[in-house]
Every structure is written in C-alpha cells, then in structure tokens.
Amino acid sequence: MNTLDFDKRPEDTRIVVAMSGGVDSSVVAGILKREGYDVLGITLQLYDHGAAVHRAGSCCAGQDIDDARRVCETLGIPHYVLDYEARFRETVINPFAEAYAMGETPIPCVACNQTVKFADLLATAQELGADALATGHYIRSRPNPASGQPGRRALYRPIDSDRDQSWFLFATTQEQIDYLRFPLGGLSKAETRALAEEMGLVVAKKADSQDICFVPQGKYTDIINKLKPNAALAGDIVHLDGRVLGRHVGIVHYTIGQRRGIGVATGEPLYVVHLDARGRRVIVGPREALETRRVYLRDMNWLGDGELAVDAGRGFACFAKVRSTRPPTEAVLHADENGIYVDLMTGEAGVAPGQACVLYSAPGADARVYGGGFIERSERSVEAETLLKALLEKPVAA
C-alpha cells in the first residue's frame, strides 16, 4: 500500500489536488509531488467581487488563482482553472442570502463542500482518471472496509484540534469520503507552514482564508441586501415578555446570542434569542433564555457503520459540536415520531437555526465523525419556550 492506501506505486497513482491558492492546499500538492504521485492541481474560480479578489483571507478568486498557478510552477505540476462562478452563485451564495432572510445562520462552507468541491470538482477529477481528490482540510480518514465495500473509509478529527474542520465536513457522503484524501490530518498548522517554507512556496506566510470567502471586507449584509432586499425591512425589537423596546433596520443585522449593538438600553443585559422573519421582529431576553438543551435536526447525514439505529428508550450516546470552535461534549441522539433530535447534556447558549450539530464517538483528537445535521429548531427552558410560543402566536401589527 502507498501512503494514500492504494495498492500500487505512487507514480502510477493520479491525484487531483483542489488548490485554493492558500498554504494548506499548496502543501498538500507539495507533499504528494515529493512522494512521487502523479499530481494535477485544479483551482476553481468561484466569485469576483472587486475588492474581494485582493483581500487578505480570500480564496478562489483573483490573486489566489495566481498564487496557485505559481505554486504549481514551483512544484512542476500541471495547473488548471475551472470557472464555477455561476454554479457557486446558484448553490452557495443565493441560498446563503435566502437563509439569512429567513432568520437562519447558514454555513456557506458546508454548502460549497456539498455542491461545488465534493460534487462537481470530484466528478471532474474522476473524468481525468484520478484515483483520488486531495484537499487541504484538517481532518483524517482511514480505511474502514465493510462487506462488499473494501474501499470504505471513515472520518476522524485531526491531530491539531485548533484546526479541526470536521464540523464543516459532516455532510460529506460516504461515496465522497471513499474517494477523498486529507494529507494534513496528521500535521499541525505550524508544521504545514514549515513545510511550505522548506518547499520554497510563495504562499508560506499567506494569511488563512476566512469562512465566508466571497464577502468583501467581511460585510455579509451587503451581499444579502443586494440579493434579498426585503430582508432589510425594518421591524420591532421585542422582549420575550411582549414589551416593544425599539426598532431595527433589518433582521439580517442580528444573530442569535448577540448582545452588543442590539440598539436598545433597558438597564439589564439583553441578548437576541430569536429572529422572527415572518413578523420582522428581533426577539430579545435575558441570557438564561439562550440556554439550549435540545436541537432538532434536518438533512441528517449518518456516517457510522450500518444504518442509523437508535434505542427508543435510551437513545444513542455520543458527543456533539454545535460550534466549529468548541470541543465535542456529551450528547444523546434520538429518532422518533418527533423527528431526529439531540439532547445536549451540558447545554449551549446562542444556538441558531441553520447551524450544524455534528456527532462524534469521543471528545478527543481520535474521535470518529458520525455525521450530523442542520439545526431546524432548538428548545430552551420551559419558561423561555412558553414565552416565545405565546409571542410568536400573537398577531403582528401591519
């Protein structure tokens, strides 16, 4: 077996590397080239928003494409650029704006992986006769053969927990996982940059890309207002107890859990606890109203062995993350007539619809990724749920 778990020599193994123009994917290409693989670099041109193409922390546009080309020249591998702007706009940018207009907090990186990178680009890699598509994500995969599926693989958290990107990859299908390779899963970010320096890559000191790569200067509301102008309509800022505290200029300017910049002063700390898109209301309350113990999931993607089987009485004990930067904590997965939901043993504050709940076998770096789903809704304390339900059922003045 070679280092990518193929039973043939590296020089007989063709690998397409998804190259964003950043240090991580560049080092992946360098590592595989050094090991003797037949490497092709492909960069996707995803957007072009003027200032964004030269902004530090962007990817897949302007200067980043040029950086990827120069890296490939240094490594002596072919480089191709594919124009996916229309596809990216259709499957990532437009749904991002629509979700915000509905009061959700979407994760465009997950959508990009689901549609553009691990679907369209993966299909292109297969058409080029590649044995695998390699990326610069910090996550690990290992062989996990099953009956009739000798090439089956499983996902695990990376060595560097500070760079863990498994939360963004929970929606990857089993078929995609079997074809993908993640050479950086066993490295720290510092080691990756050191390798870039050693290889003489122009991107060795380049800033990391941001989560929302297509948003100029990080102002996501500019994109939303352009695509969904109705999302910026004014409305009331309302307390959970029904008091109207003030006005806002659009729910897209608020996120669940937000405290600063709400725009009202009452003498008590207030947090955004719900965004009522239909009534154009920003609903606020005390911090304890944010405490979430249960989340209901949609579009569940199960990556464990066999079919998802949940004990009707006890549920499925696991660990969960509802934020990319938090470690997994104890949780129980349930599936019944109410749908699929997860009980969080320690609770979380500021959980928003549209975010992800990702499930793991354990809390540490060697934890297997069981998959996860998008949060449809969450449940707080009985008191907070009662107040919110009453408020949402109350008619909103025109």
C-alpha positions as CSV (number, residue, x, y, z in Angstrom):
1,M,0.0,0.0,0.0
2,N,1.2,3.5,-0.7
3,T,0.7,6.4,1.7
4,L,-2.8,7.1,0.3
5,D,-3.9,3.5,0.8
6,F,-3.8,2.4,-2.8
7,D,-2.2,-0.9,-3.7
8,K,0.1,0.5,-6.4
9,R,3.2,2.7,-6.8
10,P,2.8,6.4,-6.2
11,E,3.9,7.2,-9.7
12,D,1.0,5.0,-11.0
13,T,-1.5,6.9,-8.8
14,R,-3.0,10.0,-10.2
15,I,-4.2,12.6,-7.6
16,V,-6.1,15.8,-8.3
17,V,-5.4,18.5,-5.6
18,A,-8.1,21.1,-5.0
19,M,-5.9,24.2,-4.8
20,S,-7.5,27.4,-3.4
21,G,-4.3,29.4,-3.5
22,G,-3.7,29.1,0.2
23,V,-0.8,27.5,2.1
24,D,-2.7,24.3,3.1
25,S,-3.7,23.0,-0.3
26,S,-0.4,24.1,-1.7
27,V,1.5,22.0,0.9
28,V,-0.8,19.0,0.0
29,A,0.3,19.3,-3.6
30,G,3.9,19.6,-2.5
31,I,3.8,16.6,-0.2
32,L,2.2,14.4,-2.8
33,K,4.6,15.5,-5.5
34,R,7.6,14.7,-3.2
35,E,6.2,11.3,-2.6
36,G,6.1,10.6,-6.4
37,Y,2.4,10.8,-7.1
38,D,1.1,11.9,-10.5
39,V,-0.3,15.2,-9.3
40,L,-2.7,17.7,-11.0
41,G,-3.7,21.0,-9.5
42,I,-7.1,22.4,-10.1
43,T,-8.3,25.8,-8.9
44,L,-12.0,26.8,-9.0
45,Q,-12.8,30.4,-9.8
46,L,-15.8,30.9,-7.6
47,Y,-16.6,34.6,-7.5
48,D,-15.3,38.1,-8.4
49,H,-16.4,40.9,-6.2
50,G,-13.9,43.6,-6.9
51,A,-12.2,44.3,-3.6
52,A,-12.5,40.7,-2.5
53,V,-10.1,39.4,-5.1
54,H,-7.2,41.2,-3.4
55,R,-8.4,40.9,0.2
56,A,-6.2,39.1,2.6
57,G,-8.0,36.0,3.7
58,S,-10.0,35.4,0.5
59,C,-9.8,32.3,-1.7
60,C,-10.6,31.0,-5.2
61,A,-10.5,34.4,-6.9
62,G,-8.1,36.9,-8.4
63,Q,-4.7,36.8,-6.6
64,D,-5.4,33.4,-5.1
65,I,-5.7,31.8,-8.5
66,D,-2.4,33.4,-9.5
67,D,-0.8,32.1,-6.3
68,A,-2.0,28.6,-7.0
69,R,-0.5,28.8,-10.5
70,R,2.9,30.0,-9.1
71,V,2.9,27.1,-6.6
72,C,2.3,24.6,-9.4
73,E,5.1,26.1,-11.4
74,T,7.4,25.8,-8.4
75,L,6.4,22.1,-7.9
76,G,6.5,21.3,-11.6
77,I,2.9,20.0,-11.8
78,P,0.1,20.9,-14.3
79,H,-2.4,23.5,-13.1
80,Y,-5.9,24.1,-14.4
81,V,-8.5,26.8,-13.6
82,L,-12.2,26.0,-13.9
83,D,-14.8,28.7,-14.0
84,Y,-17.5,27.7,-11.5
85,E,-18.9,31.2,-10.8
86,A,-22.4,30.5,-12.0
87,R,-22.6,27.2,-10.1
88,F,-21.2,28.8,-6.9
89,R,-23.7,31.6,-7.1
90,E,-26.6,29.2,-7.6
91,T,-25.7,26.7,-4.9
92,V,-23.9,28.7,-2.3
93,I,-24.3,32.5,-2.5
94,N,-28.1,32.6,-3.3
95,P,-29.1,30.0,-0.6
96,F,-26.8,31.9,1.9
97,A,-28.8,35.1,1.3
98,E,-32.1,33.3,1.4
99,A,-31.3,31.6,4.7
100,Y,-30.3,34.8,6.4
101,A,-33.6,36.4,5.2
102,M,-35.4,33.6,6.9
103,G,-33.7,34.3,10.2
104,E,-31.2,31.4,10.0
105,T,-27.4,31.4,10.3
106,P,-26.2,29.4,7.3
107,I,-22.8,27.8,6.8
108,P,-21.7,28.5,3.2
109,C,-18.5,26.4,3.6
110,V,-20.7,23.3,4.1
111,A,-22.8,24.2,1.1
112,C,-19.6,24.7,-1.0
113,N,-18.2,21.3,0.0
114,Q,-21.5,19.6,-0.6
115,T,-22.1,21.0,-4.1
116,V,-19.0,22.5,-5.7
117,K,-15.9,20.9,-4.3
118,F,-17.1,17.4,-3.4
119,A,-19.6,17.0,-6.2
120,D,-18.7,19.0,-9.3
121,L,-14.9,19.0,-8.7
122,L,-14.9,15.4,-7.6
123,A,-16.7,14.4,-10.8
124,T,-14.1,16.3,-12.8
125,A,-11.3,14.5,-11.0
126,Q,-12.9,11.2,-11.9
127,E,-13.2,12.2,-15.5
128,L,-9.5,13.0,-15.5
129,G,-8.8,9.4,-14.4
130,A,-7.7,10.4,-10.9
131,D,-7.6,7.8,-8.2
132,A,-8.5,10.4,-5.5
133,L,-9.2,14.1,-4.9
134,A,-7.0,15.5,-2.2
135,T,-7.7,18.7,-0.2
136,G,-6.1,20.9,2.4
137,H,-8.7,20.3,5.1
138,Y,-7.6,19.4,8.6
139,I,-9.3,16.1,9.1
140,R,-8.3,12.5,8.9
141,S,-9.7,9.5,7.0
142,R,-8.7,5.8,7.5
143,P,-9.7,2.6,5.8
144,N,-12.9,1.1,7.2
145,P,-13.7,-1.8,4.9
146,A,-17.2,-3.4,5.1
147,S,-18.8,-6.4,3.4
148,G,-18.9,-5.6,-0.3
149,Q,-17.2,-2.3,0.3
150,P,-13.4,-2.9,0.5
151,G,-12.6,0.7,-0.2
152,R,-14.8,2.2,2.5
153,R,-13.3,4.8,4.7
154,A,-14.2,6.7,7.9
155,L,-13.5,10.3,9.1
156,Y,-11.7,11.3,12.3
157,R,-10.8,14.5,13.9
158,P,-7.3,15.8,13.1
159,I,-4.2,15.9,15.3
160,D,-4.4,19.7,15.6
161,S,-7.7,20.3,17.4
162,D,-7.3,24.1,16.9
163,R,-7.6,23.5,13.1
164,D,-10.3,20.9,13.3
165,Q,-12.5,21.2,10.2
166,S,-14.7,18.2,10.7
167,W,-17.6,20.4,11.7
168,F,-17.6,21.8,8.1
169,L,-17.4,18.3,6.5
170,F,-20.2,16.5,8.4
171,A,-22.4,16.5,5.2
172,T,-19.8,14.6,3.1
173,T,-21.4,11.4,1.7
174,Q,-19.8,8.0,2.2
175,E,-19.1,7.7,-1.5
176,Q,-17.3,11.0,-1.4
177,I,-15.3,10.1,1.7
178,D,-14.1,6.9,0.0
179,Y,-12.7,9.0,-2.9
180,L,-11.2,11.9,-0.9
181,R,-7.8,12.1,0.8
182,F,-6.7,14.6,3.5
183,P,-2.9,14.6,3.9
184,L,-2.8,17.3,6.5
185,G,-4.9,15.5,9.1
186,G,-1.8,14.3,11.0
187,L,0.0,17.7,10.9
188,S,-0.3,20.9,12.9
189,K,-0.7,24.3,11.2
190,A,2.9,25.2,12.3
191,E,4.2,22.1,10.6
192,T,2.3,22.9,7.5
193,R,3.8,26.4,7.3
194,A,7.3,25.0,7.9
195,L,6.9,22.6,5.0
196,A,5.8,25.4,2.8
197,E,8.9,27.4,3.7
198,E,11.1,24.3,3.1
199,M,9.5,23.8,-0.3
200,G,10.0,27.5,-1.2
201,L,6.4,28.1,-1.8
202,V,5.3,31.7,-2.3
203,V,2.3,31.2,-0.1
204,A,4.3,30.1,3.0
205,K,3.3,33.2,5.0
206,K,0.0,33.9,3.4
207,A,-2.9,34.7,5.7
208,D,-5.5,32.0,6.2
209,S,-8.8,32.2,4.3
210,Q,-12.0,33.4,6.1
211,D,-15.0,31.2,6.5
212,I,-17.2,33.4,4.2
213,C,-14.7,33.8,1.4
214,F,-17.0,35.6,-1.0
215,V,-17.9,38.5,1.2
216,P,-15.8,41.7,0.6
217,Q,-14.5,43.2,3.8
218,G,-16.5,40.7,5.8
219,K,-19.7,42.7,5.3
220,Y,-22.1,39.8,4.6
221,T,-25.1,42.2,4.9
222,D,-24.0,43.9,1.7
223,I,-24.5,40.6,-0.2
224,I,-27.8,39.9,1.5
225,N,-29.2,43.3,0.9
226,K,-28.3,43.1,-2.8
227,L,-29.8,39.7,-3.4
228,K,-32.7,39.8,-0.9
229,P,-33.7,43.5,-0.3
230,N,-36.8,42.5,1.7
231,A,-34.5,41.1,4.3
232,A,-33.5,44.6,5.3
233,L,-37.1,45.8,6.1
234,A,-37.4,47.5,9.5
235,G,-39.3,46.0,12.4
236,D,-39.7,45.8,16.2
237,I,-37.2,44.8,18.8
238,V,-39.4,42.9,21.3
239,H,-38.7,41.4,24.7
240,L,-39.8,37.9,25.4
241,D,-42.4,39.2,27.8
242,G,-44.0,41.1,25.0
243,R,-42.7,44.6,25.5
244,V,-41.7,46.5,22.4
245,L,-38.3,48.0,23.2
246,G,-37.4,49.7,19.9
247,R,-36.9,49.4,16.2
248,H,-34.4,47.7,13.9
249,V,-33.4,48.2,10.3
250,G,-33.4,44.6,9.3
251,I,-33.1,41.2,11.0
252,V,-30.0,40.3,8.8
253,H,-28.0,42.6,11.1
254,Y,-28.6,40.4,14.1
255,T,-27.6,36.9,15.1
256,I,-28.8,34.5,17.9
257,G,-26.8,35.1,21.1
258,Q,-25.8,38.7,20.1
259,R,-25.5,41.2,23.0
260,R,-23.7,44.2,21.7
261,G,-25.2,46.5,19.1
262,I,-28.8,45.5,19.6
263,G,-29.9,49.1,19.7
264,V,-31.9,49.3,23.0
265,A,-31.0,50.2,26.5
266,T,-33.1,48.9,29.4
267,G,-30.7,48.7,32.3
268,E,-30.4,44.9,32.0
269,P,-28.2,42.7,29.8
270,L,-30.2,41.6,26.8
271,Y,-29.4,39.0,24.1
272,V,-31.0,38.1,20.8
273,V,-32.9,34.9,21.5
274,H,-35.0,34.5,18.3
275,L,-35.3,36.1,14.8
276,D,-38.9,36.2,13.7
277,A,-38.5,36.6,9.9
278,R,-42.3,36.4,9.2
279,G,-43.1,39.2,11.7
280,R,-39.8,41.0,11.1
281,R,-39.1,41.0,14.8
282,V,-35.9,40.7,16.7
283,I,-36.8,39.0,20.0
284,V,-34.5,39.6,23.0
285,G,-34.3,38.3,26.5
286,P,-32.0,37.5,29.4
287,R,-29.0,35.2,29.0
288,E,-30.8,32.3,30.6
289,A,-33.3,32.3,27.8
290,L,-30.4,31.3,25.4
291,E,-29.6,28.1,27.2
292,T,-30.4,25.3,24.8
293,R,-30.7,21.6,25.8
294,R,-32.2,20.1,22.7
295,V,-31.8,20.7,19.0
296,Y,-34.0,19.2,16.2
297,L,-32.1,18.3,13.0
298,R,-32.9,18.2,9.3
299,D,-31.0,16.7,6.4
300,M,-29.3,14.2,8.7
301,N,-26.1,12.6,7.3
302,W,-25.2,9.4,9.1
303,L,-21.6,8.2,8.6
304,G,-21.5,5.5,11.3
305,D,-21.4,1.8,10.4
306,G,-24.6,0.4,9.1
307,E,-28.0,2.2,9.2
308,L,-28.7,4.7,11.9
309,A,-30.2,2.7,14.8
310,V,-31.4,4.5,17.9
311,D,-32.6,2.8,21.1
312,A,-36.2,4.0,21.5
313,G,-35.7,4.4,25.3
314,R,-32.1,5.4,25.8
315,G,-31.1,7.0,22.5
316,F,-27.6,6.8,21.0
317,A,-24.9,8.1,23.4
318,C,-22.3,10.2,21.6
319,F,-20.6,13.6,21.6
320,A,-21.7,16.7,19.8
321,K,-20.5,20.1,18.5
322,V,-22.8,22.9,17.6
323,R,-20.0,25.3,17.0
324,S,-16.8,24.8,14.9
325,T,-14.5,26.1,17.7
326,R,-15.9,24.1,20.6
327,P,-14.8,20.7,21.6
328,P,-17.4,17.9,21.4
329,T,-19.4,17.4,24.6
330,E,-21.7,14.6,25.8
331,A,-25.0,14.2,24.0
332,V,-27.7,11.7,23.2
333,L,-29.2,11.3,19.7
334,H,-32.9,10.4,19.4
335,A,-35.1,9.4,16.5
336,D,-38.8,9.0,16.9
337,E,-42.2,10.3,15.6
338,N,-41.0,13.9,16.5
339,G,-38.0,13.6,14.2
340,I,-34.3,13.4,14.8
341,Y,-33.1,15.4,17.8
342,V,-30.1,15.7,20.1
343,D,-30.1,16.3,23.8
344,L,-27.1,18.3,24.9
345,M,-26.0,17.2,28.4
346,T,-24.3,20.5,29.3
347,G,-26.4,22.8,27.2
348,E,-25.3,25.5,24.8
349,A,-26.0,29.2,24.5
350,G,-26.9,31.0,21.3
351,V,-27.8,28.0,19.1
352,A,-29.3,29.2,15.8
353,P,-31.3,27.5,13.1
354,G,-29.2,26.8,10.1
355,Q,-26.1,25.9,12.1
356,A,-24.8,22.4,12.3
357,C,-24.8,19.8,15.0
358,V,-22.0,17.3,14.3
359,L,-21.7,14.0,16.2
360,Y,-18.6,12.1,17.3
361,S,-17.6,8.9,19.0
362,A,-15.5,10.7,21.7
363,P,-14.3,14.1,22.7
364,G,-10.6,13.8,21.8
365,A,-8.5,14.1,18.7
366,D,-9.0,10.4,17.7
367,A,-12.8,10.7,17.7
368,R,-14.6,9.3,14.7
369,V,-17.1,11.6,12.9
370,Y,-20.6,10.0,12.9
371,G,-22.1,12.7,10.7
372,G,-24.7,15.2,11.8
373,G,-27.4,17.5,10.5
374,F,-28.6,21.1,10.2
375,I,-30.4,22.6,13.2
376,E,-34.1,23.1,12.3
377,R,-35.0,24.5,15.7
378,S,-33.9,24.3,19.3
379,E,-35.6,24.0,22.7
380,R,-34.8,26.2,25.7
381,S,-36.1,26.1,29.2
382,V,-39.9,25.5,29.7
383,E,-40.3,29.1,30.8
384,A,-38.5,30.6,27.8
385,E,-40.3,28.2,25.3
386,T,-43.7,29.2,26.8
387,L,-43.0,32.9,26.5
388,L,-41.6,32.6,22.9
389,K,-44.5,30.5,21.7
390,A,-47.0,33.0,23.1
391,L,-45.2,35.9,21.4
392,L,-45.0,34.1,18.1
393,E,-48.7,33.3,18.1
394,K,-49.6,36.9,18.8
395,P,-50.5,38.8,15.6
396,V,-48.0,41.4,14.4
397,A,-49.4,44.9,13.6
398,A,-49.1,45.8,9.9
